């Protein structure tokens, strides 16, 4: 989807291990991190985003989560995510971010 727009993509399969993500962020320069709850409990996303922003504050974070409650959304946004999107979402909504 994004690769078709000319964006260079790197996919990291964390297998529920945030250290894999943090290690990858230390090896390359990224402008954007898109985190989802496909490999993490949605309740661990705020901690992961906080860790990303703490170590790499210039990286913008988009959080995509299928578990949407106002409380979780607020925690994710407070942890440093610039954008929160519900799953499922339409590509046109994503591309407008």
Buried (B, 14 or more C-beta within 10 A) or exposed (E): EEEEEEEEEEEBEBEEEBEBBBEBBEEEEBEBBBBBBEBBEBEBBBBBBBBBBEEBEEBBBBBBBEEEEEEBBEBBBEBBBBBBBEEEEEEEEBEEE
